[in-house]
Amino acid sequence: MRVSFHLRPELKSKKTGLIPISVFVSHNGKKIRKKIPGLNVLEKDWDKKEQRITLSKKGEPYNYAIESNSKMNELALKLNKVWMHHQYALEEELRTESIVKIIDGDYNTEIDKQVIGLVECFDKFIEQSKSHRAERTIKGYTTVRNMLESFFDDVNCSSNLDDINLHFFDLLRNYCFDVRKYKNNMFARVVTNIKTVMNWSEERGFHSNQSYLKFKASEEEIEVIYLTIEELMRLYNHEFKNEKLARVRDIYCFASLTGMRFSDILNLKEAN
């Protein structure tokens, strides 16, 4: 959706010189132009490039630029949030009459609000991410999604996006450490994924809950065990009598020298 603001010079008042401000909305191939109730401006006070009212100069009558610009900002934000809610949450097109009601201030966003759970939101996020995220990343999101499904089955806790708060966080932390036996680093990854999905869904109008921003989980430095180049070359040059061991050595050294994961090596073909 694109939202812009323009003047309607043809509707200029002969008595006051004020010109109505109109909002222009373009979405899904449709275009709507409508006057914003109560918003008027003198042509000299209108910044065409910024599409906003400039502040009145010293000695001039107050032109209510701050209040009017704030109203336009709020209208643009509301139009986009409702449009994204229909596109991603309701999976339907926002109707023209609904846009007109939003502009007139008669639209109740609670009328068509759909309650969405965190697991369902993960499903939507994963589906949207498949086109531009790595398969390994998608697998990580799916792992957290499946864990959350078990968590909500086992723990008495609401999964609604509006209820993802610090109470949910405390219950989830206890579940991850006591039941799942997660370590700090694994729990930190779970929290990071949840915050990513919550942020994604907030941007698309699924909810307006920002309690998730308070979720915190710290990672610990872990000891990385590796071979020195001397140890690796000693293994590389060793003559095994057992052909199976020699083959395992070849794969291990190949992985070490190329930096490839074992799972990636398994997927290699002769053409590679």
N, C-alpha and C positions, 0 to 999 in steps of 0.2 A: 504494500500500500504506500502511495505517495500523497503527502498532505502539504499544501502550500496555501499562502494567503495573498489576496490581491484586492485592489480597490475597484469599485463600480462607479466610475466617473459619470456614467449616464444617469445615475440615481442621485447625483449631487443635489443637496438642499439649496434652493435659491435664497432661503431666508437665513440659514446659518452657515452655509458653505461647507457643511460636513458631508463626507462621502462614506457610505456603508462599506465595511470590510467583509469580503466574502472568503469562504474557504473552498478550495478546489481539491477534491478527493479523486484519486485514480487507483483502481484496484481490479484485478482480474479482467482487464479489458473494458471496464466500465468507468465513466467519468461523471462526477456529480459536482455541481457548483451551487452554493447556497449562501445567502446572507447570514452572518452571525448576529443573533438578536442582541441589540444594545451596544454593538461595537461600531463606532463611527470616528472619523478622523479628518482633520484638515489636510488637504493635499500636500502642503508645505511641510507637514510633520511626518509624512510617510517615507520610510526608507525602502525604496523598491527592491534594492539588492538584498537586504536583510529580511525583508517582508515583515517589518515590525515598525512601531511608532517610536520616533526619536523623542528624547526628553525635551520638554518646553524650555526655552532659553530664559535667562534672567530678565525679569521685567514683563514677561509674557504671561497670559493666563495659564493656569495649570491644565495640562491636556490629558491627564490620567494615563500616561504612557505605561507606567509600571503596572497598574492594575490590568490594563487592556492586553499588554504583552504577556502577562502571567496567564490571563484567560486563554489566549491563543496557544501558549505552550501546553497548558493542561488539556485543551481540546485535542491537540495533535497527539499527545501521549495517550489519551483515552481512546481515540480512534484506532491507533495502532495496537493497543493492548487488546481491545475487543476484537479487532480483526484477527490477531494472532490466536486468540482464544478459540475463535470459530475455526480457523484453519487447522490448528494442531490438536486442540482438545475435543472439539465437537466434530471436527472433520467435515465441515460444511461451509458453504459460502455465506459471507455476511450480506444480508439483504439490504437493498437500497433504502427501504423504509426505516430500517434500524439505524443506518448512517444519518438519515435526516433527524431521527429522534435524538441521537447523540449530540448533533449540532444544536438542536433546540433545547437540550438539557432535559429531555423527557424520557431518556433511556435508562432503565434500571438494569445494571449489569448482573444483578443477582437472579434475574428472571430465568436466564438460560445457563446459569452456572452449573457445571457438572463436577461432581465430587470424584477426584482421581486419587488413587492410592500410589504409594511410592514404588511398589513393584510394577504396577501398570505403567507408571511413568518411565521406569527403567526400560521396559519393553519398547515404548515409543522412541526413547532416546537411542537405544541400540539399533533399532530399525533405521532411524534417520542417519546413524553414524556409519553404517556399513559401506556407504558409497565413498567415503573419504578417510576412514581410519583403518589402521593396519589390523589384520586378522588377530594378531596377538593382543592388541588393545581391546578389541571387541570381546575376546575370550575373558579378559580380566573383568570387564563390566558384567559379563554374563555370570561369572563366578560370584561376584558380589550380589547380583540380582537373585541368584538361587539361594544364597545364604539368607538374604532378607526375607524371602518367601518362607523359609523354615523358621526364622525368628518370629515372624508375625503369627505363624501357626502355633508356636510353642509358648509365646509370651503374650499376656493380656495387654495389648498396646494398639492404639489406632494407627492405621497406615495412611490416613488421609494427609495430603501434602500440607494442609493448614495445621496439622497436629504434630509435624516433625519439629519438635522443640527439645529443650534440654532434658525433659523427663524421658523422652524417647532415647536421647543420646545416652543417658545413664543406664537405662535398661539394656540398650544394645551393647554398651561397653562390658557390662557384667556378663551378658550372654556370650560375647566373643571370647572373653578371657576364661570364664568359668566352665562354659559348656563346650565351646569350640576349641579351647586351649590355644588361642592365637597368641603370637608374640607381638611385641609393640609395633614392629615394622609392618606386620600384616594388618593390624588394626588401623594403623595410620593410612594404609592404602585404601582400606574400606571407607574411612572417613573422607578421604580425598575424592573418591568416586561418588559418594553420596552428595557431597557439596557441588561437584560438577553437574550432576543431574538436577539437583535442586535449583542451581543457578540457571541452567538451560530451560527448565520448566517455568521459572519465574519470568524470564525474558519473553516467553511465549504466552503469558497470561494465564497459566494454569493455576497460579496462586500468587499471593502477595506476602507470604510468610518469609521473614528474613532471620528467623531464629537460628537457622542452620549456619549462619555466618559466625556464630559463637562456638561452633564445634572445633575442638582442638585435640590433636593427637601427635605426639612427637616420635620421631624415628630415632633409633640407636645406631651408632656405627658398628658394623659387624666386621669380624676378622675375615679377610679374603685370603684364602689359601691358594697358592699358585706355585708353579715350577720356575726356577731361574732358567735362563737361556742355556746354561751349562747342563743343568739337570735334564732339560728337554732334549738337547742334542745327544746326551748319553743314552736316553731312551730311543731316540730316533735312529741311532747307529747300532743299537743292540741287535745281535743275531739270535732270534728265537728259533728253537727247534720245532716248536708247536706252531703250525700254520694259523690256527685260530687266534692265538695270542698275537701273532705278527699282524694279522688283519685288524684286530682291535687297536694295536699300537698305531697302525697307519691312520686309522680314522681319528684317533685321539690327537696325533701330531698334526694331522690336516686341520682339525678344528682349532688347535692352538695357534697354528701359523696363519690361519685365515680369519680368525675371530668369529667363525660361524657357530651357531648353536647346533647341538646334536640333532634337534628336530628338523632344522633346515637342511642339514646334511642328508638326512633320511629321504628328503624330498628331491634331492638332486637326481638328474637324469644324465645319460651319456651326452646329450646335446649341450648341457651346461659346461 
